[in-house]
Amino acid sequence: MVAEAVSRSPPLAVGGVAGSRSSMAVHGHRLSTVVPIVTGEEVNYELAGADLLHKLHYLRAVHVFRAPAFAIEKLKEPMFPWLDLYFPVSGRLRRRQAADADGDAEDGKDGDAAVGLGRPYVRCNDCGVRIVEVACDATVEQWLEAEAERGGLCKALAYDKVIGPEFFSPLLYVQVCTFKCGGMALGFTWAHVIGDIPSDAACFSKWAQLFSGQKAPAPTLRDPLAMPPSAAPPASVAAPPPSVKATATPVGDHWAVPTTHDMVPFSSHVTEQQLQGVLQLSAPKGHHQRHVVGPFELVSALMWRALAAIRGPEEEEATRTVTVVKTEPAGCRLALTNEHRIGHVVVAATGGSSPATADVAELAALLAGAHLEEASAVAAAAFAGAEGEDADVVMYGANLTFVDAEGLEVYAGLELAGRRPAHVEYAVDGGAAVVHRDAGGRGRTVAAVLRRGEADRLRAAIRDALRVAA
């Protein structure tokens, strides 16, 4: 470990407001780095089209523990063998350059054939994962009470940093927050380009297992994408699927979703009892339901209808289409992949139908019947005509986007020496609502990023709907 810097930035309130004097403020921000013990020489990790499709998005995972915090040195100790297993996350992004007249790549010392001008890859050069130490002047119980009442508070417990504008940026930040009572929160900020939610959940779980005493397997240094992707021309696409949209202007090396809106975090909890009430209220009357509707579809349908009503008639056409992303449990895999399934559904504009006035049962059934086979078509459309470069596209947030993460063990997956977190939240920065199980496994937690002014109205609308269903 090498200490690198101590931030002097103003405190960040747990609610996300810089400079707040609230006792809920997160402050300190001491930065250091942990690196793998060894990754081998000249090891590159090639990014597939499915990876680069997600380059503007970031995954955020926060785990809050009531028990006394572990010393930072103890938390870092298993990170060295952990990063030997997941060495690409400690690397840095580079770009390939055009081949010279002799056919050699002009890529520094790489000597690799150029795939296409500017295509990014990860140089596994032991630059390391950034560790951020902060403090909060509230107790864990105070924080949990505020989170239950207001929601959207987890974002400050994970380091808020994107790749760029300097391209040589860390792919993973681990923030350790110590509360006034001695409890702690672990916040992971993960560049989606290196893996989806199951990939990062499996990665964090492996670190927790090593921390809890499990012996680390010998690192193999095998990379399933050790060779650059084929330079074959992309498949032709008749029309881009609605699940992806190009950015209005190139983003260059500053990988952030361009937006004209001020975005704020949102989260909400739906209990098992509330879910049962919504399910009974939404049960089809007098006919058989074609698709099985579950908690994910119910929670997403509630949000879909409420947001459509909030955004009003001027955006009705835009809110008719939503994107659905389904994740699969990763188990104990060591692979870093973006293999989730993608699809979309549309509320037909017939008979005055609108998502703002539709029954929750109707919207939930649409979500349950989504055909999730668009991933290859989305990637093909995104990279058509890109000539080997990475495309500047938005996947999450191209429409209202709902991510099903119900199959992940987000609580049991990060037990530290027998201590299970009191609260967990997974989110995607860039325009999606992630739904996963709560601490008891029967209720649901949903986290999203919304336009400022929508969060309070959405929370009130969901509470009203749940109150009616109770």
C-alpha positions in Angstrom: 0.0 0.0 0.0 1.2 3.5 -0.9 -0.4 6.5 0.6 -1.0 9.1 -2.1 -3.1 12.1 -1.0 -5.3 13.6 1.6 -8.3 15.4 0.1 -9.1 18.9 1.5 -12.4 19.1 -0.3 -15.4 20.3 1.8 -17.6 17.7 3.6 -20.2 16.0 1.5 -23.6 15.6 3.2 -25.1 12.2 3.2 -27.9 13.8 1.3 -25.5 14.8 -1.4 -25.2 18.6 -0.6 -21.6 19.9 -0.5 -20.7 22.0 2.5 -23.5 21.0 4.8 -22.9 21.3 8.5 -25.3 18.5 9.3 -24.0 15.7 11.5 -24.8 13.4 8.6 -21.8 14.8 6.6 -19.1 12.6 5.2 -15.7 14.2 5.4 -11.9 13.5 5.5 -11.3 11.7 2.3 -7.8 10.2 2.8 -6.7 8.3 -0.3 -4.3 5.4 -0.7 -3.7 2.5 -3.1 -3.7 -1.3 -3.0 -2.0 -3.2 -5.8 -1.8 -6.9 -6.8 1.2 -8.9 -5.6 1.9 -9.9 -9.2 0.1 -9.8 -12.6 2.9 -10.9 -14.9 4.6 -8.7 -17.5 2.9 -6.9 -20.4 -0.6 -8.3 -19.4 -3.4 -6.6 -21.3 -7.2 -7.1 -20.8 -9.1 -6.6 -24.0 -12.6 -5.1 -23.8 -15.3 -6.6 -25.8 -18.1 -4.7 -27.6 -20.5 -5.6 -24.7 -18.0 -4.0 -22.3 -17.6 -0.8 -24.2 -21.4 -0.5 -24.6 -21.4 0.3 -20.9 -18.4 2.6 -20.7 -20.4 5.7 -19.6 -22.0 3.9 -16.6 -20.8 3.0 -13.1 -22.0 0.6 -10.5 -22.3 1.6 -6.9 -22.6 -0.9 -4.0 -22.9 0.3 -0.4 -22.8 -2.0 2.7 -23.5 -0.5 6.1 -22.4 -2.5 9.3 -23.6 -1.8 12.8 -20.7 -3.7 14.4 -17.5 -1.9 15.2 -15.3 -1.0 12.2 -12.3 -3.1 11.3 -8.9 -1.3 11.2 -8.1 -0.1 7.7 -4.9 -2.2 7.7 -7.0 -5.4 8.4 -9.4 -4.6 5.6 -6.5 -4.0 3.1 -4.6 -7.2 4.0 -6.7 -9.6 1.9 -6.9 -7.2 -1.0 -3.5 -8.1 -2.2 -4.3 -11.8 -3.0 -7.8 -10.7 -4.0 -6.4 -8.4 -6.7 -4.2 -11.3 -7.9 -7.5 -13.1 -8.8 -9.2 -10.0 -10.3 -6.1 -8.2 -11.6 -7.8 -6.3 -14.4 -9.7 -4.1 -11.9 -6.4 -2.7 -10.7 -5.3 -1.7 -14.2 -5.7 1.5 -16.2 -7.3 2.2 -19.5 -5.2 2.9 -22.6 -6.1 3.5 -26.3 -4.7 1.7 -29.2 -3.3 3.9 -32.0 -3.2 3.5 -35.8 -0.8 1.0 -37.3 2.3 2.6 -38.9 3.5 2.0 -42.4 5.3 -1.2 -41.4 2.2 -2.6 -39.8 3.4 -2.1 -36.2 1.1 -0.4 -33.7 2.1 3.0 -32.5 1.0 2.2 -29.0 3.9 3.1 -26.8 5.7 -0.1 -25.8 2.7 -2.4 -26.5 3.8 -3.7 -29.9 0.3 -5.1 -30.4 -1.4 -4.9 -33.7 -3.9 -2.1 -33.8 -7.5 -3.2 -33.7 -8.8 0.2 -34.6 -7.9 3.8 -34.0 -8.4 4.6 -30.4 -10.0 1.4 -29.2 -9.6 1.2 -25.4 -8.1 -1.7 -23.5 -6.9 -2.3 -19.9 -3.2 -2.4 -19.2 -2.8 -4.5 -16.1 0.1 -2.5 -14.8 -0.3 -2.8 -11.1 -1.5 0.8 -10.7 -4.0 -0.5 -8.2 -7.4 0.0 -6.6 -8.0 3.3 -4.8 -8.9 3.2 -1.2 -10.8 6.2 0.3 -11.1 6.7 4.1 -13.8 9.0 5.3 -15.8 9.7 8.5 -19.4 10.4 9.3 -20.5 12.4 12.4 -23.7 10.4 12.8 -24.3 7.0 14.3 -25.3 4.0 12.1 -28.8 4.1 13.7 -29.2 7.7 12.9 -28.1 7.1 9.4 -30.4 4.1 8.9 -33.3 6.1 10.3 -32.7 9.0 7.9 -32.3 6.6 5.0 -35.6 4.9 5.8 -37.3 8.3 6.0 -35.7 10.2 3.1 -34.0 7.6 0.9 -31.2 8.4 -1.6 -28.5 8.7 1.0 -26.2 5.9 0.0 -24.5 7.8 -2.8 -22.3 9.8 -0.4 -21.0 6.5 1.0 -19.3 5.5 -2.3 -16.7 7.7 -3.9 -18.1 9.8 -6.7 -15.6 9.7 -9.6 -15.8 8.8 -13.2 -13.1 8.0 -15.7 -11.5 11.1 -17.2 -11.1 13.7 -18.3 -7.6 12.4 -17.7 -7.9 8.9 -19.1 -5.5 7.3 -16.6 -8.2 6.8 -14.0 -8.8 4.0 -11.5 -11.5 1.4 -12.4 -12.5 0.7 -8.8 -12.7 2.8 -5.7 -13.3 1.3 -2.2 -14.6 3.8 0.3 -14.4 3.0 4.0 -16.6 5.2 6.2 -16.4 5.2 10.0 -19.5 6.3 11.9 -19.6 8.1 15.2 -20.7 5.0 17.0 -17.8 2.9 15.6 -19.8 1.2 12.8 -18.7 1.4 9.2 -19.9 1.4 5.6 -18.1 0.0 2.6 -18.8 1.7 -0.7 -17.6 0.3 -4.0 -17.6 2.4 -7.2 -17.0 0.1 -10.1 -16.6 1.1 -13.8 -19.3 -0.9 -15.7 -16.9 -1.4 -18.6 -15.1 -4.1 -16.6 -18.2 -6.1 -15.6 -21.9 -6.1 -14.8 -23.6 -6.3 -11.4 -23.2 -10.1 -10.9 -19.5 -9.7 -11.8 -18.9 -7.0 -9.2 -21.0 -8.7 -6.6 -18.9 -11.9 -7.1 -15.7 -9.9 -6.9 -16.7 -8.2 -3.7 -17.9 -11.5 -2.2 -14.5 -13.1 -2.9 -12.7 -10.3 -1.0 -15.1 -10.9 1.9 -14.3 -14.6 1.9 -10.6 -13.9 1.9 -11.1 -11.5 4.7 -13.0 -14.1 6.7 -10.1 -16.6 6.4 -10.8 -18.5 3.3 -7.6 -19.5 1.5 -7.0 -17.8 -1.8 -6.7 -20.1 -4.9 -3.5 -19.7 -6.9 -3.8 -16.9 -9.4 -3.9 -18.2 -13.0 -3.2 -14.9 -14.8 -5.4 -16.3 -17.6 -7.5 -13.8 -19.4 -10.4 -15.0 -21.5 -10.0 -11.9 -23.6 -6.3 -12.0 -24.0 -6.5 -11.4 -27.7 -7.9 -8.2 -29.3 -11.4 -8.6 -30.6 -11.8 -9.4 -34.3 -11.7 -6.4 -36.6 -14.5 -7.9 -38.8 -17.1 -5.3 -39.9 -20.1 -5.0 -37.6 -23.3 -6.8 -38.5 -25.7 -4.6 -40.4 -28.6 -3.3 -38.4 -31.9 -2.2 -40.0 -32.7 0.2 -37.2 -31.1 0.8 -33.8 -33.1 -0.8 -30.9 -34.7 1.7 -28.5 -32.5 0.3 -25.7 -29.5 2.4 -26.7 -29.0 6.0 -27.8 -26.0 7.8 -29.1 -24.7 10.8 -27.2 -25.3 14.2 -28.9 -21.6 15.0 -28.9 -18.5 12.8 -28.5 -17.4 12.3 -24.9 -13.7 11.7 -25.7 -11.8 10.4 -22.6 -14.3 11.9 -20.1 -16.6 8.9 -19.6 -19.8 10.4 -18.1 -23.4 10.4 -19.4 -24.1 13.9 -20.8 -27.3 15.3 -19.3 -29.1 18.6 -19.4 -30.8 17.7 -16.0 -29.5 18.0 -12.5 -29.7 14.4 -11.3 -30.1 13.2 -7.6 -30.1 9.8 -6.0 -33.3 8.1 -5.0 -34.1 4.9 -3.0 -37.1 3.3 -1.5 -37.9 0.1 0.4 -41.0 -2.0 -0.2 -41.8 -4.5 2.5 -43.1 -8.1 2.0 -46.5 -7.1 3.3 -46.7 -4.1 0.9 -45.7 -6.4 -2.0 -48.4 -8.8 -1.1 -51.0 -6.0 -1.0 -49.9 -4.7 -4.4 -50.0 -8.3 -5.8 -53.5 -8.9 -4.6 -54.7 -5.5 -5.8 -53.0 -6.1 -9.2 -54.3 -9.7 -9.7 -56.2 -10.1 -13.0 -59.9 -10.2 -12.7 -61.8 -13.0 -14.5 -59.0 -14.2 -16.8 -55.8 -16.1 -16.7 -52.6 -14.1 -16.5 -50.2 -15.0 -19.3 -47.0 -14.1 -17.6 -45.9 -14.7 -14.0 -45.6 -11.3 -12.3 -43.1 -11.1 -9.4 -41.8 -8.4 -7.0 -39.5 -6.9 -9.6 -42.2 -6.3 -12.1 -44.6 -4.9 -9.4 -42.0 -2.5 -8.0 -40.9 -1.4 -11.5 -44.5 -1.0 -12.6 -45.2 1.3 -9.6 -42.3 3.5 -10.5 -43.1 3.5 -14.3 -46.6 4.7 -13.7 -45.6 7.3 -11.2 -42.8 8.7 -13.3 -45.0 8.9 -16.4 -47.5 10.9 -14.4 -44.8 13.2 -12.9 -43.3 13.9 -16.4 -46.7 14.6 -17.8 -48.3 14.7 -21.3 -45.3 16.5 -22.8 -43.1 13.4 -22.3 -45.8 10.8 -22.6 -44.4 9.4 -25.8 -40.9 9.0 -24.2 -42.3 7.2 -21.2 -44.3 4.7 -23.2 -41.0 2.7 -23.8 -38.9 1.2 -21.0 -35.8 -0.9 -21.0 -35.6 -4.1 -18.9 -32.3 -5.6 -17.8 -32.1 -9.0 -16.2 -29.0 -10.2 -14.3 -28.1 -13.8 -13.5 -26.4 -15.0 -10.3 -22.7 -15.1 -10.9 -21.9 -17.8 -8.3 -18.2 -18.0 -7.6 -17.0 -17.1 -11.1 -13.8 -15.1 -11.5 -14.7 -13.9 -15.0 -15.4 -10.2 -15.5 -18.2 -9.9 -18.1 -21.1 -7.9 -19.2 -23.6 -10.7 -19.9 -26.9 -9.4 -18.6 -30.0 -9.7 -20.8 -31.6 -6.6 -22.4 -35.0 -5.9 -23.8 -37.7 -3.3 -24.0 -41.5 -3.0 -23.7 -43.9 -0.5 -25.0 -47.4 0.7 -23.9 -49.3 0.9 -27.2 -50.8 4.3 -28.0 -54.3 2.9 -28.6 -57.6 3.9 -27.1 -56.1 6.8 -25.1 -53.9 4.3 -23.2 -51.0 5.9 -21.3 -48.5 4.5 -18.8 -49.6 7.3 -16.4 -53.1 6.0 -16.2 -52.6 2.3 -16.8 -53.2 -0.3 -14.2 -50.1 -1.5 -12.3 -51.2 -5.1 -13.3 -51.1 -4.1 -17.0 -47.6 -2.6 -16.7 -46.3 -5.4 -14.6 -47.5 -8.0 -17.1 -45.8 -6.1 -19.9 -42.5 -6.1 -18.0 -42.9 -9.8 -17.2 -43.4 -10.6 -20.9 -40.4 -8.7 -22.1 -38.2 -10.4 -24.7 -34.7 -10.1 -23.4 -32.8 -10.9 -26.6 -31.6 -7.5 -27.6 -28.0 -7.4 -26.2 -26.3 -8.4 -29.5 -28.5 -6.1 -31.6 -27.8 -3.2 -29.2 -24.1 -3.8 -29.4 -24.2 -4.1 -33.2 -26.2 -0.9 -33.6 -23.9 0.9 -31.2 -20.7 0.0 -33.0 -22.1 0.1 -36.6 -19.8 2.4 -38.5 -17.5 2.9 -35.5 -14.5 1.6 -37.4 -13.1 -0.2 -34.4 -13.5 2.7 -32.0 -15.6 2.6 -28.9 -19.0 4.1 -29.5 -20.4 7.0 -27.4 -23.7 5.5 -26.4 -26.0 5.5 -23.4 -27.6 2.2 -22.4 -29.0 2.9 -19.0 -31.3 5.9 -19.2 -31.8 5.8 -23.0 -35.4 5.1 -21.7 -36.7 4.5 -18.2 -34.6 1.5 -17.3 -35.3 -1.2 -14.7 -32.7 -3.7 -13.6 -33.6 -7.0 -12.0 -31.0 -7.9 -9.5 -33.3 -10.1 -7.3 -31.1 -13.2 -7.8 -28.1 -11.7 -6.1 -27.2 -12.5 -2.5 -26.3 -8.9 -1.7 -26.4 -9.4 2.1 -24.9 -12.8 2.5 -22.4 -12.1 -0.2 -20.5 -9.6 1.9 -20.3 -11.1 5.4 -17.2 -10.0 7.1 -16.0 -12.5 9.7 -19.6 -13.5 10.4 -20.9 -9.9 10.4 -23.7 -9.3 7.9 -24.5 -5.7 6.8 -27.6 -4.0 8.2 -28.3 -2.3 4.9 -27.2 -2.8 1.3 -27.9 -0.8 -1.8 -26.8 -1.5 -5.4 -27.3 1.3 -7.9 -26.2 2.3 -11.4 -25.2 5.9 -12.0 -26.5 7.0 -15.4 -30.2 6.5 -15.4 -31.5 3.1 -14.1 -33.6 1.7 -11.2 -32.0 -1.4 -9.6 -34.3 -3.7 -7.7 -32.8 -6.3 -5.3 -33.8 -8.2 -2.1 -33.8 -6.5 1.3 -32.1 -7.8 4.5 -34.9 -10.3 5.1 -34.9 -11.5 1.5 -38.7 -11.0 1.0 -39.0 -7.2 0.7 -37.3 -5.2 -2.0 -35.0 -2.2 -2.2 -35.0 0.0 -5.3 -32.3 2.6 -6.0 -32.2 5.0 -8.9 -30.9 8.4 -10.2 -33.6 10.9 -11.1 -34.0 14.4 -12.2 -34.0 16.9 -9.3 -37.6 17.6 -8.2 -38.8 14.1 -9.1 -37.4 12.2 -6.1 -39.8 13.5 -3.5 -42.8 13.3 -5.8 -42.0 9.7 -6.7 -41.5 8.7 -3.1 -44.9 10.2 -2.2 -46.6 8.5 -5.2 -45.2 5.1 -4.3 -46.2 5.5 -0.6 -49.7 6.5 -1.7 -49.9 3.4 -3.9 -48.6 1.1 -1.2 -51.0 2.7 1.3 -54.0 1.9 -1.0 -52.8 -1.7 -1.4 -52.2 -2.2 2.4 
